[in-house]
Amino acid sequence: MKTNEQIFRILIEGGFSKGDLTVFDTYASPDFVEHQHGFFPPNVKGVKKAIDNLHYSFPDFSLTVKDMVVGGDTIWGRMSGQGTHERQFGPMPPTGKKFEITVIDIMRFKDGKLAEHWGVADRLSLMEQLGMKPPQRGS
């Protein structure tokens, strides 16, 4: 049986970085709950869709684990997310620009399966690096 730390790395490196969505079928609990804003539905199906969308817009998208902290059944990870904007991303047409952002993921495990996930990506930095400007005050 794999440790929670090993499963965390498999989900990040295999799932998010390589786009291998089957790792979520293997390592996510049937009652898994996604808490990150923007994942609809908030379950494994939503996570897979989000990963698919990331790899569509940024085909070379990857996450690199920089730090992990383990507390009981929960792991906090700090990652570097990087990629190249090669296809439509939301309302934004491709720019060809590379980006690198910080991503924080928190995963809670139960009985060797991922039970809950919270993710915080530095989306403002991503938008700035791609050239998307925030709206002007009073606009």
Backbone as JSON Lines, residues from 0, in Angstrom:
{"i":0,"aa":"M","n":[0.84,-1.19,0.0],"ca":[0.0,0.0,0.0],"c":[0.89,1.25,0.0]}
{"i":1,"aa":"K","n":[0.53,2.22,-0.8],"ca":[1.32,3.45,-0.92],"c":[1.01,4.37,0.26]}
{"i":2,"aa":"T","n":[2.01,5.18,0.62],"ca":[1.82,6.16,1.68],"c":[1.05,7.35,1.11]}
{"i":3,"aa":"N","n":[0.5,8.16,2.0],"ca":[-0.2,9.37,1.55],"c":[0.73,10.29,0.77]}
{"i":4,"aa":"E","n":[2.0,10.37,1.2],"ca":[2.97,11.22,0.49],"c":[3.19,10.72,-0.93]}
{"i":5,"aa":"Q","n":[3.28,9.39,-1.1],"ca":[3.45,8.82,-2.44],"c":[2.23,9.1,-3.31]}
{"i":6,"aa":"I","n":[1.05,8.97,-2.73],"ca":[-0.18,9.22,-3.48],"c":[-0.27,10.7,-3.86]}
{"i":7,"aa":"F","n":[0.1,11.58,-2.94],"ca":[0.11,13.02,-3.23],"c":[0.96,13.28,-4.47]}
{"i":8,"aa":"R","n":[2.17,12.73,-4.48],"ca":[3.06,12.93,-5.64],"c":[2.49,12.32,-6.92]}
{"i":9,"aa":"I","n":[1.88,11.16,-6.83],"ca":[1.27,10.53,-8.01],"c":[0.17,11.43,-8.57]}
{"i":10,"aa":"L","n":[-0.67,11.98,-7.69],"ca":[-1.77,12.84,-8.15],"c":[-1.24,14.14,-8.76]}
{"i":11,"aa":"I","n":[-0.21,14.71,-8.15],"ca":[0.36,15.96,-8.68],"c":[1.16,15.7,-9.95]}
{"i":12,"aa":"E","n":[2.12,14.77,-9.86],"ca":[3.04,14.55,-10.99],"c":[2.4,13.77,-12.13]}
{"i":13,"aa":"G","n":[1.63,12.75,-11.81],"ca":[0.98,11.96,-12.85],"c":[-0.31,12.59,-13.34]}
{"i":14,"aa":"G","n":[-1.14,13.0,-12.39],"ca":[-2.44,13.56,-12.74],"c":[-2.36,14.95,-13.32]}
{"i":15,"aa":"F","n":[-1.9,15.9,-12.51],"ca":[-1.87,17.3,-12.96],"c":[-0.79,17.55,-14.0]}
{"i":16,"aa":"S","n":[0.43,17.07,-13.76],"ca":[1.53,17.39,-14.68],"c":[1.46,16.62,-15.99]}
{"i":17,"aa":"K","n":[1.22,15.33,-15.92],"ca":[1.23,14.51,-17.13],"c":[-0.15,14.35,-17.75]}
{"i":18,"aa":"G","n":[-1.2,14.78,-17.02],"ca":[-2.55,14.67,-17.55],"c":[-3.11,13.26,-17.52]}
{"i":19,"aa":"D","n":[-2.53,12.38,-16.69],"ca":[-3.03,11.01,-16.56],"c":[-4.22,11.02,-15.61]}
{"i":20,"aa":"L","n":[-5.41,11.14,-16.15],"ca":[-6.62,11.26,-15.35],"c":[-6.99,9.97,-14.63]}
{"i":21,"aa":"T","n":[-6.45,8.84,-15.07],"ca":[-6.78,7.56,-14.44],"c":[-6.26,7.47,-13.01]}
{"i":22,"aa":"V","n":[-5.26,8.27,-12.64],"ca":[-4.75,8.2,-11.26],"c":[-5.83,8.62,-10.27]}
{"i":23,"aa":"F","n":[-6.77,9.46,-10.69],"ca":[-7.85,9.86,-9.8],"c":[-8.87,8.73,-9.62]}
{"i":24,"aa":"D","n":[-9.05,7.9,-10.66],"ca":[-9.9,6.72,-10.52],"c":[-9.3,5.75,-9.52]}
{"i":25,"aa":"T","n":[-7.98,5.65,-9.53],"ca":[-7.28,4.72,-8.65],"c":[-7.18,5.22,-7.21]}
{"i":26,"aa":"Y","n":[-6.86,6.52,-7.04],"ca":[-6.5,7.01,-5.71],"c":[-7.51,7.95,-5.05]}
{"i":27,"aa":"A","n":[-8.61,8.26,-5.69],"ca":[-9.62,9.12,-5.07],"c":[-10.74,8.25,-4.48]}
{"i":28,"aa":"S","n":[-11.19,8.64,-3.32],"ca":[-12.3,7.96,-2.66],"c":[-13.58,8.18,-3.47]}
{"i":29,"aa":"P","n":[-14.51,7.21,-3.45],"ca":[-15.78,7.4,-4.17],"c":[-16.56,8.62,-3.68]}
{"i":30,"aa":"D","n":[-16.35,9.03,-2.42],"ca":[-17.05,10.2,-1.89],"c":[-16.14,11.43,-1.81]}
{"i":31,"aa":"F","n":[-15.11,11.46,-2.66],"ca":[-14.17,12.57,-2.74],"c":[-14.9,13.9,-2.94]}
{"i":32,"aa":"V","n":[-14.41,14.95,-2.24],"ca":[-14.99,16.29,-2.37],"c":[-13.89,17.28,-2.76]}
{"i":33,"aa":"E","n":[-14.14,18.03,-3.82],"ca":[-13.23,19.1,-4.28],"c":[-13.73,20.43,-3.73]}
{"i":34,"aa":"H","n":[-12.83,21.16,-3.07],"ca":[-13.21,22.44,-2.47],"c":[-12.67,23.65,-3.25]}
{"i":35,"aa":"Q","n":[-11.85,23.43,-4.27],"ca":[-11.27,24.56,-5.01],"c":[-12.33,25.22,-5.87]}
{"i":36,"aa":"H","n":[-12.38,26.52,-5.82],"ca":[-13.32,27.29,-6.63],"c":[-13.06,27.02,-8.11]}
{"i":37,"aa":"G","n":[-14.11,26.81,-8.85],"ca":[-13.98,26.63,-10.29],"c":[-14.05,25.18,-10.75]}
{"i":38,"aa":"F","n":[-14.1,24.24,-9.8],"ca":[-14.21,22.83,-10.17],"c":[-15.68,22.44,-10.1]}
{"i":39,"aa":"F","n":[-16.3,22.27,-11.26],"ca":[-17.71,21.91,-11.3],"c":[-17.88,20.7,-12.18]}
{"i":40,"aa":"P","n":[-18.48,19.64,-11.7],"ca":[-18.95,19.45,-10.34],"c":[-17.78,19.29,-9.37]}
{"i":41,"aa":"P","n":[-18.03,19.48,-8.06],"ca":[-16.93,19.44,-7.08],"c":[-16.58,18.01,-6.67]}
{"i":42,"aa":"N","n":[-16.21,17.21,-7.66],"ca":[-15.87,15.8,-7.43],"c":[-14.78,15.4,-8.42]}
{"i":43,"aa":"V","n":[-14.52,14.11,-8.52],"ca":[-13.44,13.63,-9.41],"c":[-13.7,14.05,-10.85]}
{"i":44,"aa":"K","n":[-14.94,13.99,-11.28],"ca":[-15.27,14.39,-12.65],"c":[-14.87,15.85,-12.9]}
{"i":45,"aa":"G","n":[-15.12,16.74,-11.92],"ca":[-14.74,18.14,-12.04],"c":[-13.24,18.35,-12.09]}
{"i":46,"aa":"V","n":[-12.5,17.59,-11.27],"ca":[-11.03,17.67,-11.26],"c":[-10.49,17.25,-12.62]}
{"i":47,"aa":"K","n":[-11.0,16.15,-13.14],"ca":[-10.55,15.67,-14.45],"c":[-10.82,16.71,-15.54]}
{"i":48,"aa":"K","n":[-11.99,17.32,-15.49],"ca":[-12.32,18.35,-16.49],"c":[-11.37,19.53,-16.38]}
{"i":49,"aa":"A","n":[-11.07,19.95,-15.15],"ca":[-10.15,21.07,-14.95],"c":[-8.75,20.75,-15.48]}
{"i":50,"aa":"I","n":[-8.27,19.55,-15.21],"ca":[-6.95,19.14,-15.7],"c":[-6.95,19.1,-17.22]}
{"i":51,"aa":"D","n":[-8.0,18.55,-17.78],"ca":[-8.14,18.5,-19.24],"c":[-8.09,19.91,-19.83]}
{"i":52,"aa":"N","n":[-8.82,20.84,-19.21],"ca":[-8.83,22.23,-19.68],"c":[-7.46,22.88,-19.55]}
{"i":53,"aa":"L","n":[-6.76,22.64,-18.45],"ca":[-5.41,23.18,-18.28],"c":[-4.49,22.7,-19.4]}
{"i":54,"aa":"H","n":[-4.53,21.39,-19.67],"ca":[-3.64,20.83,-20.69],"c":[-4.07,21.23,-22.1]}
{"i":55,"aa":"Y","n":[-5.33,21.59,-22.28],"ca":[-5.76,22.11,-23.58],"c":[-5.13,23.49,-23.81]}
{"i":56,"aa":"S","n":[-5.29,24.39,-22.84],"ca":[-4.78,25.76,-22.98],"c":[-3.26,25.84,-22.89]}
{"i":57,"aa":"F","n":[-2.7,24.98,-22.03],"ca":[-1.25,24.99,-21.77],"c":[-0.75,23.55,-21.94]}
{"i":58,"aa":"P","n":[-0.51,23.09,-23.18],"ca":[-0.17,21.68,-23.42],"c":[1.05,21.18,-22.64]}
{"i":59,"aa":"D","n":[1.96,22.08,-22.29],"ca":[3.16,21.67,-21.54],"c":[3.02,21.94,-20.04]}
{"i":60,"aa":"F","n":[1.8,22.15,-19.56],"ca":[1.57,22.46,-18.15],"c":[2.16,21.39,-17.25]}
{"i":61,"aa":"S","n":[2.8,21.84,-16.17],"ca":[3.3,20.9,-15.18],"c":[3.39,21.58,-13.82]}
{"i":62,"aa":"L","n":[3.39,20.76,-12.79],"ca":[3.59,21.2,-11.42],"c":[4.84,20.54,-10.89]}
{"i":63,"aa":"T","n":[5.66,21.31,-10.18],"ca":[6.85,20.79,-9.54],"c":[6.69,20.97,-8.04]}
{"i":64,"aa":"V","n":[6.75,19.86,-7.3],"ca":[6.62,19.93,-5.84],"c":[7.88,20.55,-5.26]}
{"i":65,"aa":"K","n":[7.69,21.63,-4.51],"ca":[8.81,22.33,-3.86],"c":[8.91,21.97,-2.37]}
{"i":66,"aa":"D","n":[7.76,21.9,-1.7],"ca":[7.7,21.58,-0.27],"c":[6.46,20.77,0.03]}
{"i":67,"aa":"M","n":[6.57,19.88,1.02],"ca":[5.41,19.14,1.52],"c":[5.47,19.12,3.04]}
{"i":68,"aa":"V","n":[4.32,19.29,3.66],"ca":[4.2,19.19,5.11],"c":[3.1,18.2,5.39]}
{"i":69,"aa":"V","n":[3.41,17.21,6.23],"ca":[2.44,16.17,6.56],"c":[1.97,16.38,7.99]}
{"i":70,"aa":"G","n":[0.66,16.39,8.16],"ca":[0.06,16.49,9.48],"c":[-1.07,15.48,9.59]}
{"i":71,"aa":"G","n":[-0.8,14.33,10.18],"ca":[-1.82,13.29,10.28],"c":[-2.23,12.79,8.91]}
{"i":72,"aa":"D","n":[-3.51,12.92,8.59],"ca":[-4.03,12.44,7.31],"c":[-4.05,13.52,6.23]}
{"i":73,"aa":"T","n":[-3.42,14.68,6.53],"ca":[-3.46,15.81,5.6],"c":[-2.05,16.19,5.15]}
{"i":74,"aa":"I","n":[-1.93,16.53,3.87],"ca":[-0.65,17.0,3.31],"c":[-0.85,18.36,2.68]}
{"i":75,"aa":"W","n":[0.04,19.28,3.02],"ca":[0.09,20.6,2.41],"c":[1.27,20.59,1.46]}
{"i":76,"aa":"G","n":[1.06,21.03,0.24],"ca":[2.14,21.08,-0.74],"c":[2.24,22.45,-1.37]}
{"i":77,"aa":"R","n":[3.5,22.89,-1.56],"ca":[3.76,24.12,-2.3],"c":[4.42,23.7,-3.6]}
{"i":78,"aa":"M","n":[3.81,24.11,-4.71],"ca":[4.31,23.74,-6.01],"c":[4.6,24.97,-6.86]}
{"i":79,"aa":"S","n":[5.39,24.73,-7.89],"ca":[5.59,25.71,-8.94],"c":[4.83,25.18,-10.15]}
{"i":80,"aa":"G","n":[3.9,25.98,-10.66],"ca":[3.16,25.6,-11.87],"c":[3.71,26.38,-13.04]}
{"i":81,"aa":"Q","n":[3.93,25.69,-14.16],"ca":[4.48,26.38,-15.32],"c":[3.88,25.82,-16.6]}
{"i":82,"aa":"G","n":[3.94,26.63,-17.64],"ca":[3.43,26.2,-18.93],"c":[3.52,27.32,-19.95]}
{"i":83,"aa":"T","n":[3.03,27.02,-21.15],"ca":[3.01,27.98,-22.25],"c":[1.58,28.1,-22.75]}
{"i":84,"aa":"H","n":[1.12,29.33,-22.91],"ca":[-0.26,29.61,-23.32],"c":[-0.38,29.44,-24.83]}
{"i":85,"aa":"E","n":[-0.76,28.23,-25.27],"ca":[-0.81,27.92,-26.7],"c":[-2.21,27.88,-27.3]}
{"i":86,"aa":"R","n":[-3.26,27.8,-26.44],"ca":[-4.64,27.76,-26.95],"c":[-5.53,28.62,-26.06]}
{"i":87,"aa":"Q","n":[-6.74,28.87,-26.52],"ca":[-7.71,29.68,-25.78],"c":[-7.74,29.29,-24.31]}
{"i":88,"aa":"F","n":[-7.72,30.29,-23.42],"ca":[-7.84,30.09,-21.97],"c":[-8.94,31.0,-21.48]}
{"i":89,"aa":"G","n":[-10.12,30.42,-21.21],"ca":[-11.27,31.25,-20.86],"c":[-11.53,32.2,-22.0]}
{"i":90,"aa":"P","n":[-11.62,33.52,-21.7],"ca":[-11.88,34.5,-22.76],"c":[-10.62,34.93,-23.51]}
{"i":91,"aa":"M","n":[-9.46,34.41,-23.1],"ca":[-8.19,34.91,-23.63],"c":[-7.64,34.05,-24.76]}
{"i":92,"aa":"P","n":[-7.44,34.65,-25.94],"ca":[-6.83,33.9,-27.04],"c":[-5.37,33.59,-26.72]}
{"i":93,"aa":"P","n":[-4.78,32.61,-27.39],"ca":[-3.4,32.22,-27.1],"c":[-2.42,33.38,-27.28]}
{"i":94,"aa":"T","n":[-1.46,33.43,-26.37],"ca":[-0.44,34.49,-26.42],"c":[0.95,33.95,-26.72]}
{"i":95,"aa":"G","n":[1.15,32.64,-26.54],"ca":[2.48,32.06,-26.7],"c":[3.39,32.35,-25.53]}
{"i":96,"aa":"K","n":[2.88,33.03,-24.5],"ca":[3.71,33.4,-23.35],"c":[3.85,32.25,-22.37]}
{"i":97,"aa":"K","n":[5.03,32.18,-21.77],"ca":[5.3,31.21,-20.71],"c":[4.95,31.84,-19.38]}
{"i":98,"aa":"F","n":[4.58,31.01,-18.42],"ca":[4.28,31.51,-17.08],"c":[4.85,30.56,-16.04]}
{"i":99,"aa":"E","n":[5.03,31.09,-14.84],"ca":[5.39,30.28,-13.68],"c":[4.7,30.91,-12.47]}
{"i":100,"aa":"I","n":[3.91,30.1,-11.78],"ca":[3.14,30.6,-10.62],"c":[3.32,29.65,-9.44]}
{"i":101,"aa":"T","n":[2.94,30.13,-8.27],"ca":[2.92,29.3,-7.07],"c":[1.53,28.69,-6.92]}
{"i":102,"aa":"V","n":[1.51,27.43,-6.54],"ca":[0.26,26.7,-6.3],"c":[0.37,26.02,-4.94]}
{"i":103,"aa":"I","n":[-0.66,26.17,-4.12],"ca":[-0.73,25.48,-2.84],"c":[-1.85,24.46,-2.93]}
{"i":104,"aa":"D","n":[-1.55,23.21,-2.61],"ca":[-2.56,22.16,-2.59],"c":[-2.59,21.52,-1.21]}
{"i":105,"aa":"I","n":[-3.79,21.27,-0.73],"ca":[-3.99,20.57,0.53],"c":[-4.85,19.36,0.21]}
{"i":106,"aa":"M","n":[-4.36,18.19,0.6],"ca":[-5.1,16.96,0.36],"c":[-5.28,16.21,1.67]}
{"i":107,"aa":"R","n":[-6.52,15.77,1.92],"ca":[-6.8,14.94,3.09],"c":[-7.08,13.53,2.59]}
{"i":108,"aa":"F","n":[-6.46,12.57,3.25],"ca":[-6.59,11.16,2.86],"c":[-7.35,10.37,3.92]}
{"i":109,"aa":"K","n":[-8.04,9.33,3.47],"ca":[-8.72,8.43,4.38],"c":[-8.6,7.02,3.8]}
{"i":110,"aa":"D","n":[-8.06,6.12,4.59],"ca":[-7.91,4.72,4.17],"c":[-7.17,4.58,2.85]}
{"i":111,"aa":"G","n":[-6.1,5.37,2.66],"ca":[-5.27,5.26,1.46],"c":[-5.87,5.87,0.21]}
{"i":112,"aa":"K","n":[-6.91,6.68,0.38],"ca":[-7.56,7.33,-0.77],"c":[-7.68,8.83,-0.5]}
{"i":113,"aa":"L","n":[-7.67,9.61,-1.58],"ca":[-7.87,11.05,-1.47],"c":[-9.33,11.31,-1.14]}
{"i":114,"aa":"A","n":[-9.56,11.98,0.0],"ca":[-10.93,12.25,0.45],"c":[-11.37,13.68,0.14]}
{"i":115,"aa":"E","n":[-10.44,14.64,0.29],"ca":[-10.76,16.05,0.05],"c":[-9.54,16.76,-0.52]}
{"i":116,"aa":"H","n":[-9.81,17.81,-1.31],"ca":[-8.73,18.62,-1.89],"c":[-9.13,20.09,-1.86]}
{"i":117,"aa":"W","n":[-8.16,20.91,-1.47],"ca":[-8.28,22.36,-1.55],"c":[-7.08,22.82,-2.36]}
{"i":118,"aa":"G","n":[-7.28,23.7,-3.33],"ca":[-6.18,24.2,-4.13],"c":[-6.24,25.71,-4.26]}
{"i":119,"aa":"V","n":[-5.08,26.33,-4.18],"ca":[-5.0,27.78,-4.34],"c":[-3.86,28.07,-5.32]}
{"i":120,"aa":"A","n":[-4.24,28.47,-6.52],"ca":[-3.25,28.84,-7.54],"c":[-3.18,30.36,-7.59]}
{"i":121,"aa":"D","n":[-2.0,30.9,-7.83],"ca":[-1.82,32.35,-7.93],"c":[-2.34,32.81,-9.3]}
{"i":122,"aa":"R","n":[-3.66,32.87,-9.4],"ca":[-4.31,33.2,-10.68],"c":[-4.03,34.64,-11.12]}
{"i":123,"aa":"L","n":[-3.89,35.56,-10.17],"ca":[-3.57,36.94,-10.54],"c":[-2.22,37.01,-11.24]}
{"i":124,"aa":"S","n":[-1.22,36.31,-10.68],"ca":[0.09,36.28,-11.32],"c":[0.01,35.65,-12.71]}
{"i":125,"aa":"L","n":[-0.78,34.6,-12.84],"ca":[-0.96,33.96,-14.14],"c":[-1.53,34.95,-15.15]}
{"i":126,"aa":"M","n":[-2.59,35.66,-14.76],"ca":[-3.22,36.61,-15.68],"c":[-2.25,37.74,-16.05]}
{"i":127,"aa":"E","n":[-1.49,38.22,-15.07],"ca":[-0.51,39.28,-15.35],"c":[0.56,38.79,-16.32]}
{"i":128,"aa":"Q","n":[1.07,37.57,-16.1],"ca":[2.12,37.03,-16.97],"c":[1.63,36.79,-18.39]}
{"i":129,"aa":"L","n":[0.32,36.51,-18.54],"ca":[-0.23,36.29,-19.87],"c":[-0.64,37.6,-20.54]}
{"i":130,"aa":"G","n":[-0.55,38.72,-19.78],"ca":[-0.86,40.01,-20.35],"c":[-2.28,40.48,-20.12]}
{"i":131,"aa":"M","n":[-3.04,39.75,-19.3],"ca":[-4.4,40.16,-18.98],"c":[-4.34,41.21,-17.88]}
{"i":132,"aa":"K","n":[-4.87,42.36,-18.15],"ca":[-4.81,43.46,-17.2],"c":[-6.09,43.53,-16.37]}
{"i":133,"aa":"P","n":[-5.96,43.86,-15.08],"ca":[-7.17,44.03,-14.27],"c":[-7.95,45.24,-14.74]}
{"i":134,"aa":"P","n":[-9.27,45.25,-14.5],"ca":[-10.07,46.4,-14.91],"c":[-9.63,47.66,-14.16]}
{"i":135,"aa":"Q","n":[-9.73,48.8,-14.84],"ca":[-9.38,50.08,-14.21],"c":[-10.44,50.47,-13.2]}
{"i":136,"aa":"R","n":[-10.04,51.17,-12.18],"ca":[-10.99,51.66,-11.19],"c":[-12.01,52.56,-11.86]}
{"i":137,"aa":"G","n":[-13.25,52.4,-11.44],"ca":[-14.31,53.25,-11.98],"c":[-14.8,52.81,-13.34]}
{"i":138,"aa":"S","n":[-14.28,51.7,-13.85],"ca":[-14.72,51.2,-15.17],"c":[-15.97,50.41,-15.05]}
